[in-house]
Amino acid sequence: MGAGHSHGDRPGLGPAPRQLRVLMALLVGPLVLATVIGVAVLWPDGDLEISGPGVDVQRGTAQVQEIGECRQDVVGCQLAQVELLSGPGAPGEAEALLPYGERAPVVEPGDRIIVSYTAEAPEGEQYAFQDFDRGPPLLVLTLLFAVGVLALSRWRGIGALASLAYSLVLIAVFTLPAIMEGSSPLAVAVVTAAAIMLVTLYLSHGFDVRSTVAMLGTLISLLVIGTIGWVFTGVGHFTGLVDEGSQYISGIAAQVDLRGLLLAGLVIGALGVLDDVTVTQTWAVWELADVDPDASTRTLFVRAMRIGRSHAASTVNTLVLAYVGATLPLMLVFSALDLPFGIAVSQEIVAQEVVRGLVGGLGILAAVPVTTLIAALVAGRLVRERTADAGPSHRA
């Protein structure tokens, strides 16, 4: 096997020349600095006070022991004896009101549930069923997912899982609190996306030129998504106040910019898909360059674009269908009301999903040629460097 071929799963183009590494550092350095400054400026100070309905209600988990009749003479009302596992009063026992009615969930002894606690409620009515505790099955599913990732990706899977954990922690400790304190949701989302991108791409795929190329392609595509999203949420007169969650937030935290929140969700939601597209295109160019050391930059670009077109078509379809699925129950309501399709789609709660899908799709369409071009330029340079170093014997 010649020097120009791959070893294992590593492309054989060899290390990047010093000038190229310096150029990449000059491109990435300002992004890293801007991200660090953005996180420092937008970092929440933790003194946010919110008030409104439901804010004073505490929650915990419990396990149902017995179910009996309520003390009040109300048809169908049930009262559960529960063992408090976490939250107010835990560990201990209490009585919790259960929902009743035709469509009420069926609660049985042994079920783990989430209970709400209202201190001001009358004795015996302070605890009430809120939902089932789905923590244990979700934990099992998470473990199965982790095992599957490790089984397929081996050591690289550890980096992927660490990247996922980092992303979720960053969103929990920085993104959500910063938005709740009134910072611009779009600015917070852009900083979050940059912070996630800088860490996860290198952690999952290695600290090399390929990861840098994928990161640059992702960054440019995110700028496209943010710009187009900002334009069309303004032109479309979106308010962001269309679902129960948004309405509740507006009641307890009026400082949150709901229209900006829509844009923030659009940027962060598209990041994962863009990561997939840009990494795939970069790796495709590297493999093509490794297989054909004589390929020019133009040839690498044209060949990789054939792969990219198919990948983009399937990814856009997946993205749009995901957003359609999110509004399917609502579309059924509109269908039952016999609303014309144009009017149904124009409803803000549906239109915002349409905008998310189409804007995200445009970001993917931009990511493919942009990333492929950058990767072809860099890989072409590496091929020329390797050929010059190897001389006439560079072929296998």
BADREN-501980 format. One line per field, with one value per residue (C-alpha): chain; residue number from 1; y, x, z. Coordinates in nm, 2 decimals, decimal comma, padded with zeros to 4 digits. Layout:
BEGIN
chain <- c(A/...) .
resi <- c(NUM/...) .
py <- c(Y/...) .
px <- c(X/...) .
pz <- c(Z/...) .
***
This chain:
BEGIN
chain <- c(A/A/A/A/A/A/A/A/A/A/A/A/A/A/A/A/A/A/A/A/A/A/A/A/A/A/A/A/A/A/A/A/A/A/A/A/A/A/A/A/A/A/A/A/A/A/A/A/A/A/A/A/A/A/A/A/A/A/A/A/A/A/A/A/A/A/A/A/A/A/A/A/A/A/A/A/A/A/A/A/A/A/A/A/A/A/A/A/A/A/A/A/A/A/A/A/A/A/A/A/A/A/A/A/A/A/A/A/A/A/A/A/A/A/A/A/A/A/A/A/A/A/A/A/A/A/A/A/A/A/A/A/A/A/A/A/A/A/A/A/A/A/A/A/A/A/A/A/A/A/A/A/A/A/A/A/A/A/A/A/A/A/A/A/A/A/A/A/A/A/A/A/A/A/A/A/A/A/A/A/A/A/A/A/A/A/A/A/A/A/A/A/A/A/A/A/A/A/A/A/A/A/A/A/A/A/A/A/A/A/A/A/A/A/A/A/A/A/A/A/A/A/A/A/A/A/A/A/A/A/A/A/A/A/A/A/A/A/A/A/A/A/A/A/A/A/A/A/A/A/A/A/A/A/A/A/A/A/A/A/A/A/A/A/A/A/A/A/A/A/A/A/A/A/A/A/A/A/A/A/A/A/A/A/A/A/A/A/A/A/A/A/A/A/A/A/A/A/A/A/A/A/A/A/A/A/A/A/A/A/A/A/A/A/A/A/A/A/A/A/A/A/A/A/A/A/A/A/A/A/A/A/A/A/A/A/A/A/A/A/A/A/A/A/A/A/A/A/A/A/A/A/A/A/A/A/A/A/A/A/A/A/A/A/A/A/A/A/A/A/A/A/A/A/A/A/A/A/A/A/A/A/A/A/A/A/A/A/A/A/A/A/A/A/A/A) .
resi <- c(1/2/3/4/5/6/7/8/9/10/11/12/13/14/15/16/17/18/19/20/21/22/23/24/25/26/27/28/29/30/31/32/33/34/35/36/37/38/39/40/41/42/43/44/45/46/47/48/49/50/51/52/53/54/55/56/57/58/59/60/61/62/63/64/65/66/67/68/69/70/71/72/73/74/75/76/77/78/79/80/81/82/83/84/85/86/87/88/89/90/91/92/93/94/95/96/97/98/99/100/101/102/103/104/105/106/107/108/109/110/111/112/113/114/115/116/117/118/119/120/121/122/123/124/125/126/127/128/129/130/131/132/133/134/135/136/137/138/139/140/141/142/143/144/145/146/147/148/149/150/151/152/153/154/155/156/157/158/159/160/161/162/163/164/165/166/167/168/169/170/171/172/173/174/175/176/177/178/179/180/181/182/183/184/185/186/187/188/189/190/191/192/193/194/195/196/197/198/199/200/201/202/203/204/205/206/207/208/209/210/211/212/213/214/215/216/217/218/219/220/221/222/223/224/225/226/227/228/229/230/231/232/233/234/235/236/237/238/239/240/241/242/243/244/245/246/247/248/249/250/251/252/253/254/255/256/257/258/259/260/261/262/263/264/265/266/267/268/269/270/271/272/273/274/275/276/277/278/279/280/281/282/283/284/285/286/287/288/289/290/291/292/293/294/295/296/297/298/299/300/301/302/303/304/305/306/307/308/309/310/311/312/313/314/315/316/317/318/319/320/321/322/323/324/325/326/327/328/329/330/331/332/333/334/335/336/337/338/339/340/341/342/343/344/345/346/347/348/349/350/351/352/353/354/355/356/357/358/359/360/361/362/363/364/365/366/367/368/369/370/371/372/373/374/375/376/377/378/379/380/381/382/383/384/385/386/387/388/389/390/391/392/393/394/395/396) .
py <- c(00,00/00,34/00,64/00,80/00,55/00,55/00,36/00,24/00,52/00,80/00,97/00,95/01,31/01,36/01,65/02,00/02,22/02,49/02,78/02,61/02,54/02,91/03,02/02,80/02,93/03,28/03,20/03,01/03,23/03,53/03,30/03,14/03,49/03,62/03,32/03,35/03,72/03,65/03,38/03,62/03,91/03,71/03,48/03,50/03,65/03,42/03,69/03,66/03,68/03,56/03,57/03,45/03,16/02,83/02,98/02,90/02,54/02,29/01,95/01,61/01,24/00,98/00,62/00,53/00,29/00,28/00,45/00,54/00,78/01,15/01,29/01,53/01,40/01,43/01,16/01,00/01,19/00,97/01,02/00,83/00,73/00,80/00,75/01,07/01,00/01,35/01,71/01,87/01,63/01,36/01,11/01,05/00,97/01,19/01,20/01,32/01,41/01,22/01,35/01,22/01,24/01,06/01,13/01,13/00,92/00,58/00,57/00,23/00,13/00,09/00,37/00,64/00,98/01,35/01,54/01,92/02,07/02,39/02,50/02,73/02,46/02,30/02,01/01,69/01,88/02,01/01,73/01,65/01,43/01,62/01,36/01,01/00,99/00,88/00,91/00,54/00,43/00,74/00,64/00,29/00,43/00,66/00,38/00,17/00,47/00,51/00,14/00,16/00,46/00,29/-00,04/00,13/00,41/00,26/00,51/00,79/00,73/00,84/01,18/01,19/01,12/01,37/01,63/01,56/01,59/01,91/02,06/01,97/02,11/02,44/02,49/02,42/02,64/02,92/02,94/02,90/03,12/03,39/03,41/03,41/03,71/03,91/03,88/03,87/03,51/03,54/03,66/03,39/03,12/03,23/03,22/02,89/02,74/02,87/02,73/02,39/02,38/02,47/02,19/01,91/01,91/01,87/01,64/01,41/01,42/01,50/01,82/01,85/02,06/01,86/01,95/02,31/02,30/02,15/02,42/02,70/02,56/02,52/02,88/03,03/02,83/02,94/03,30/03,23/03,07/03,35/03,62/03,46/03,37/03,73/03,87/03,64/03,63/04,01/04,02/03,75/03,94/03,65/03,72/03,40/03,40/03,10/02,80/02,74/02,74/03,08/03,23/03,10/03,25/03,58/03,58/03,50/03,66/03,95/04,04/03,74/03,84/03,57/03,65/03,63/03,30/03,17/03,26/03,11/02,78/02,79/02,84/02,58/02,33/02,36/02,32/01,94/01,89/02,13/01,94/01,62/01,78/01,97/01,68/01,44/01,67/01,74/01,37/01,29/01,54/01,40/01,05/01,15/01,33/01,03/00,79/01,01/01,21/01,37/01,53/01,90/02,13/02,16/01,79/01,73/01,99/01,85/01,49/01,58/01,79/01,48/01,33/01,65/01,69/01,35/01,41/01,76/01,63/01,35/01,58/01,86/01,61/01,47/01,82/01,94/01,62/01,65/02,00/01,88/01,60/01,85/02,03/01,71/01,72/02,09/02,02/01,76/02,02/02,25/01,97/01,89/02,26/02,24/02,53/02,60/02,48/02,84/02,97/02,68/02,72/03,09/03,04/03,14/02,82/02,63/02,90/02,91/02,54/02,61/02,89/02,66/02,39/02,61/02,83/02,52/02,37/02,68/02,66/02,30/02,40/02,67/02,43/02,18/02,40/02,63/02,34/02,14/02,44/02,51/02,14/02,11/02,40/02,27/01,90/02,01/02,20/01,90/01,67/01,91/01,93/01,55/01,50/01,75/01,58/01,22/01,30/01,06/00,77/00,92/00,67/00,34) .
px <- c(00,00/00,14/00,18/-00,12/-00,37/-00,58/-00,48/-00,79/-01,04/-00,79/-00,75/-00,39/-00,34/-00,09/-00,06/-00,14/00,15/00,24/00,11/-00,23/-00,24/-00,16/-00,44/-00,69/-00,58/-00,63/-00,98/-01,08/-00,90/-01,14/-01,44/-01,31/-01,24/-01,58/-01,75/-01,58/-01,66/-02,02/-02,06/-01,90/-02,12/-02,45/-02,38/-02,68/-02,62/-02,88/-03,09/-03,39/-03,73/-04,04/-04,40/-04,73/-04,97/-04,81/-04,47/-04,51/-04,61/-04,33/-04,30/-04,16/-04,19/-04,40/-04,50/-04,87/-04,95/-05,33/-05,62/-05,95/-06,24/-06,21/-06,35/-06,56/-06,88/-06,77/-06,86/-06,54/-06,30/-06,01/-05,74/-05,41/-05,19/-04,84/-04,49/-04,30/-03,97/-03,84/-03,95/-04,15/-04,21/-03,98/-03,92/-04,26/-04,62/-04,91/-05,24/-05,26/-05,56/-05,59/-05,75/-06,09/-06,32/-06,37/-06,02/-05,83/-05,52/-05,56/-05,34/-05,28/-05,10/-04,73/-04,71/-04,45/-04,60/-04,50/-04,69/-04,74/-04,74/-04,92/-04,86/-05,16/-05,41/-05,64/-05,50/-05,53/-05,54/-05,18/-05,05/-05,20/-05,11/-04,94/-04,80/-04,64/-04,28/-04,11/-03,76/-03,68/-03,79/-03,62/-03,30/-03,31/-03,37/-03,07/-02,85/-02,96/-02,88/-02,53/-02,46/-02,57/-02,34/-02,04/-02,11/-02,11/-01,86/-01,63/-01,39/-01,52/-01,86/-01,72/-01,65/-01,99/-02,16/-01,94/-02,03/-02,40/-02,37/-02,18/-02,44/-02,73/-02,54/-02,46/-02,82/-02,93/-02,69/-02,64/-02,89/-03,22/-03,12/-02,98/-03,30/-03,51/-03,32/-03,41/-03,10/-03,16/-03,26/-03,10/-02,77/-02,78/-02,86/-02,57/-02,33/-02,46/-02,43/-02,08/-01,98/-02,14/-01,98/-01,63/-01,62/-01,84/-01,69/-01,33/-01,43/-01,64/-01,42/-01,07/-00,86/-00,75/-00,80/-01,11/-01,30/-01,20/-01,33/-01,66/-01,69/-01,64/-01,91/-02,14/-02,08/-02,15/-02,47/-02,59/-02,54/-02,75/-03,02/-03,02/-03,04/-03,32/-03,51/-03,48/-03,61/-03,91/-04,02/-04,04/-04,21/-04,45/-04,55/-04,47/-04,53/-04,41/-04,72/-04,90/-04,88/-04,94/-04,57/-04,51/-04,82/-04,72/-04,37/-04,51/-04,72/-04,43/-04,14/-04,25/-03,89/-03,85/-03,86/-04,09/-04,02/-03,65/-03,72/-03,86/-03,54/-03,33/-03,51/-03,46/-03,08/-03,02/-03,26/-03,07/-02,73/-02,74/-02,85/-02,59/-02,32/-02,42/-02,41/-02,08/-01,89/-02,02/-01,92/-01,57/-01,50/-01,63/-01,38/-01,10/-01,17/-01,20/-00,87/-00,71/-00,84/-00,73/-00,42/-00,41/-00,76/-00,77/-00,96/-01,23/-01,26/-01,28/-01,56/-01,76/-01,74/-01,82/-02,12/-02,27/-02,26/-02,38/-02,68/-02,82/-02,74/-02,90/-03,22/-03,27/-03,17/-03,41/-03,69/-03,62/-03,61/-03,93/-04,12/-04,00/-04,16/-04,47/-04,50/-04,48/-04,80/-04,99/-05,25/-05,32/-05,35/-05,61/-05,80/-05,79/-05,90/-06,19/-06,29/-06,27/-06,04/-05,88/-05,52/-05,39/-05,56/-05,46/-05,10/-05,11/-05,21/-04,90/-04,87/-04,84/-04,66/-04,38/-04,31/-04,32/-04,06/-03,84/-03,85/-03,79/-03,52/-03,34/-03,36/-03,21/-02,93/-02,86/-02,87/-02,61/-02,40/-02,34/-02,16/-01,99/-01,84/-01,76/-01,57/-01,37/-01,29/-01,19/-00,96/-00,79/-00,78/-00,64/-00,37/-00,28/-00,27/-00,03/00,19/00,19/00,26/00,55/00,70/00,66/00,79/00,74/00,68/00,37/00,14/00,05) .
pz <- c(00,00/-00,10/00,12/-00,04/00,09/00,40/00,71/00,91/00,91/00,88/00,54/00,41/00,30/00,58/00,82/00,70/00,61/00,85/00,64/00,61/00,99/01,05/00,81/00,98/01,32/01,20/01,09/01,41/01,66/01,63/01,64/01,97/02,11/02,01/02,16/02,49/02,51/02,41/02,68/02,94/02,85/02,83/03,12/03,36/03,70/03,87/04,05/03,82/04,01/03,84/03,95/03,82/03,83/03,92/04,01/04,38/04,31/04,40/04,24/04,34/04,26/04,45/04,42/04,45/04,74/04,75/04,58/04,75/04,74/04,80/05,13/04,93/04,79/04,42/04,17/04,03/04,26/04,38/04,64/04,64/04,93/04,80/04,93/04,86/04,69/04,62/04,66/04,94/05,23/05,11/05,24/05,38/05,30/05,19/05,02/04,65/04,45/04,12/03,80/03,72/03,42/03,10/02,95/03,28/03,29/03,47/03,78/03,96/04,27/04,21/03,95/03,99/03,95/03,96/04,22/04,27/04,61/04,70/05,06/05,07/04,98/05,24/05,44/05,24/04,91/04,91/04,69/04,35/04,05/03,77/03,54/03,54/03,63/03,31/03,44/03,48/03,13/02,98/03,17/03,02/02,67/02,72/02,82/02,52/02,30/02,46/02,41/02,05/01,98/02,15/01,97/01,63/01,67/01,93/02,08/01,86/02,02/02,35/02,20/02,05/02,38/02,56/02,30/02,35/02,73/02,69/02,46/02,69/03,00/02,82/02,72/03,07/03,26/03,00/02,72/02,91/03,21/02,98/02,77/03,09/03,22/02,91/02,69/02,32/02,24/01,89/02,04/02,30/02,04/01,81/02,10/02,22/01,86/01,83/02,18/02,09/01,75/01,87/02,12/01,97/01,63/01,76/02,04/01,81/01,50/01,61/01,64/01,27/00,96/00,85/01,17/01,11/00,76/00,88/01,15/00,90/00,67/00,97/01,08/00,74/00,71/01,05/00,95/00,64/00,86/01,12/00,85/00,65/00,96/01,10/00,77/00,73/01,09/01,06/00,72/00,83/01,15/01,38/01,75/01,90/02,13/01,98/02,22/02,59/02,67/02,51/02,67/03,01/02,97/02,87/03,19/03,43/03,25/03,04/02,97/02,73/02,36/02,22/01,86/01,93/02,10/01,78/01,60/01,88/01,84/01,47/01,50/01,76/01,60/01,27/01,42/01,46/01,10/00,97/01,17/00,99/00,64/00,68/00,84/00,57/00,29/00,44/00,49/00,14/-00,02/00,19/00,08/-00,29/-00,27/-00,11/-00,37/-00,66/-00,57/-00,92/-00,88/-00,91/-00,68/-00,94/-00,99/-00,61/-00,59/-00,87/-00,75/-00,39/-00,50/-00,66/-00,31/-00,15/-00,38/-00,28/00,09/00,09/-00,08/00,18/00,47/00,37/00,33/00,68/00,83/00,67/00,76/01,12/01,15/00,97/01,22/01,50/01,37/01,26/01,55/01,48/01,11/01,19/01,38/01,08/00,86/01,08/01,06/00,68/00,66/00,32/00,31/00,25/00,55/00,77/00,68/00,74/01,11/01,31/01,50/01,17/00,97/01,23/01,17/00,79/00,84/01,05/00,80/00,49/00,65/00,79/00,44/00,29/00,54/00,44/00,07/00,15/00,36/00,09/-00,17/00,08/00,28/-00,03/-00,18/00,14/00,17/-00,19/-00,16/00,15/00,04/-00,30/-00,13/00,08/-00,23/-00,40/-00,09/-00,06/-00,44/-00,43/-00,12/-00,26/-00,61/-00,90/-00,65/-00,49/-00,67/-00,50) .
***
